[in-house]
């Protein structure tokens, strides 16, 4: 059962093609786990956020309470990562660090460079990855489960590949920094330059903090006992074909596939021929993971809809 498989994990990424119901199913998983007493954080990384609409609550870039158990045990909190705000905060933090680290004569050109980098390729991805890594770190400290409601497949796979690359890149920066410091010490002993140890120490601190966060995310994704991916699809040819590609890429990234959710299945009693075609597609899926079938629910938003979905996923799971 999918919920039992998820219960042992600390972080789960829910993804798939756009429009297949990822937010609804992520929220249903969160509600089911919270009703069993877990504290759950739902993090939306999809620029087209629907989390607040689904829970009928105001959700933004700060963690917000969405649901709590009357008994006071389980709870669901949510946050929608705002790409524009994330880039602004990321560049502001970089600017602050550069102001501390660089000599004053370089402050103006450094700020101009940062402003020009706002729309450069990679700026958005780097900023969002920082925010995701921060949310993951916070979630692991304060919650039993962190659920990521992700952007459509291609964006998500790119994001999941980045922690390994960024960890290696940051380690290389630190190694280069250490070499530069050794040269600076040797040159300074000859009276060649002034002491810059404070700036160097601050730069090392910033780089090490980033390395720790990226390494945490990288190591978690590589541990199938603690994290994994739930793939959501609707039983139509295009989403099924894309899901096969996603499963292959997850394997290449070393990320475990916990399960597959086939969402919005047609009612067999009213649409038997359509349901038969859907079942044929699912029987040919062959992704090496259990497929959980979820029928089309009547309600679109709110707690009743989420409870219907949670029941379809197997709640109560024990």
BELZI-V850281 format. One record per pair of residues at least 24 apart in sequence whose ideal C-beta (glycine too) atoms are under 7 Angstrom apart, sorted by the first residue. I is the first residue (numbers start at 0). GAP is how many residues later the second one is. D is the distance in Angstrom with one decimal. If there is no record, write none. Layout:
# BELZI-V850281
i->{I:I}
gap->{GAP:GAP}
d->{D:D}
This chain:
# BELZI-V850281
i->{0:0:1:1:1:1:1:2:2:2:2:2:3:4:4:5:6:6:7:8:8:8:8:9:9:9:9:9:10:10:10:10:10:11:11:11:11:11:11:12:12:12:12:13:13:13:13:13:13:14:14:14:14:14:14:15:15:15:15:15:16:16:16:16:16:17:19:19:19:19:19:20:20:20:21:21:21:22:22:22:22:23:23:24:24:24:24:25:25:26:26:26:27:27:27:27:28:28:29:29:30:30:30:30:30:31:31:31:31:32:33:33:33:33:33:34:34:34:35:36:36:37:37:37:38:38:38:38:39:39:39:39:39:40:40:40:40:41:41:41:41:42:42:42:42:42:42:43:43:43:44:44:44:44:44:44:44:45:45:45:46:46:48:50:50:50:51:52:53:55:55:60:78:80:80:80:82:82:85:85:85:86:86:86:86:89:89:90:96:99:100:100:100:124:124:127:128:128:128:131:132:132:132:133:135:135:136:136:152:152:156:156:159:159:159:160:162:162:162:162:163:165:166:166:166:166:169:169:169:169:170:172:173:173:173:173:176:176:176:220:221:223:227:227:227:227:228:228:228:228:229:229:229:230:230:231:231:232:232:232:233:233:234:234:234:234:234:236:239:239:242:243:246:256:256:256:257:258:258:258:259:259:259:260:260:261:261:261:262:263:264:264:264:264:265:266}
gap->{313:316:257:288:290:311:312:29:310:311:312:314:313:253:254:252:26:310:217:136:217:218:219:130:135:136:216:217:125:135:209:215:216:133:135:215:216:218:246:135:137:143:216:133:134:135:136:216:218:135:138:141:214:216:217:137:215:216:217:227:135:136:216:222:225:134:212:213:214:219:243:211:242:243:127:128:210:27:28:31:126:30:285:207:236:238:284:121:123:27:28:279:278:281:282:285:118:284:46:117:36:45:275:276:279:278:281:283:285:112:33:35:40:41:42:34:39:280:38:36:37:36:106:107:35:36:104:105:36:103:104:105:107:36:98:102:105:34:36:105:107:36:38:92:103:105:106:36:37:105:36:83:87:103:104:105:106:103:104:105:36:104:31:27:29:98:28:248:247:245:246:24:56:47:50:51:41:45:41:42:45:31:36:37:40:37:40:27:109:102:98:101:102:33:37:31:30:33:37:27:80:81:84:79:80:81:76:79:89:93:89:92:61:93:95:92:51:54:55:58:54:48:44:47:48:51:37:40:41:44:40:34:30:33:34:37:26:27:30:34:32:32:27:28:29:30:26:27:28:29:28:29:31:26:29:29:31:27:29:30:29:30:27:30:43:46:47:44:41:45:44:43:40:30:31:32:31:30:31:33:27:29:31:31:33:29:31:32:31:32:28:29:30:31:30:28}
d->{4.3:5.7:4.6:7.0:4.7:5.6:6.1:5.5:5.7:4.9:5.9:3.6:5.1:5.2:5.9:6.4:6.9:6.8:6.8:7.0:6.0:5.8:5.9:6.0:6.5:6.7:4.9:6.5:6.3:4.5:5.7:6.9:4.3:6.9:5.4:6.8:6.0:5.9:6.6:4.5:5.6:7.0:4.9:6.4:6.6:5.8:6.4:4.7:6.3:4.2:6.0:4.5:6.5:6.5:6.9:6.2:5.6:3.8:5.4:6.6:6.0:5.8:6.7:4.7:5.1:4.0:4.9:5.6:5.0:6.0:5.8:6.2:4.5:6.4:5.7:6.7:5.1:4.5:5.9:5.7:5.1:6.2:6.0:5.6:5.7:6.4:6.3:5.2:4.1:5.6:6.6:5.4:5.0:3.5:4.5:6.0:6.1:6.6:4.7:5.5:6.5:6.2:4.9:7.0:5.3:4.1:6.3:3.7:6.8:5.6:6.3:6.6:3.6:5.8:4.8:6.8:5.9:6.9:6.5:4.3:4.7:5.4:4.1:5.5:6.6:5.2:4.7:5.1:5.0:6.1:6.8:4.8:6.3:5.2:4.4:4.4:5.0:6.4:4.4:4.9:6.1:5.5:6.7:4.8:6.5:5.1:6.9:4.4:6.5:4.5:5.4:6.7:6.1:6.0:6.9:5.2:5.6:6.2:6.4:4.5:5.6:6.6:4.3:5.2:5.5:6.5:6.8:6.2:5.2:6.2:5.5:5.3:6.5:6.4:5.1:7.0:6.1:6.2:4.7:5.7:4.8:6.5:6.2:6.0:4.6:3.7:5.9:6.3:5.5:5.7:4.7:5.8:5.4:7.0:6.7:6.9:6.3:5.0:6.6:6.9:4.1:6.1:5.0:6.7:6.9:5.6:5.9:6.1:6.1:5.0:6.8:5.2:6.5:5.9:6.3:5.9:4.8:4.3:4.0:6.7:5.1:4.5:6.1:4.3:5.0:5.3:5.7:5.3:4.2:6.4:6.2:5.5:6.8:5.2:6.8:6.8:6.4:6.2:6.9:5.3:5.3:3.6:6.8:4.2:6.7:4.0:5.5:6.8:5.5:6.3:5.3:5.6:6.4:6.3:4.9:4.8:5.8:6.9:6.0:7.0:5.5:5.2:5.3:6.4:3.6:4.9:5.7:6.9:5.2:6.2:6.8:6.8:4.6:6.6:7.0:4.7:7.0:5.2:5.1:6.0:5.7:5.2:4.7:5.0:5.9:5.6:5.2:6.7:4.9:4.6:5.5:6.6:5.0:6.6:6.9:6.6}
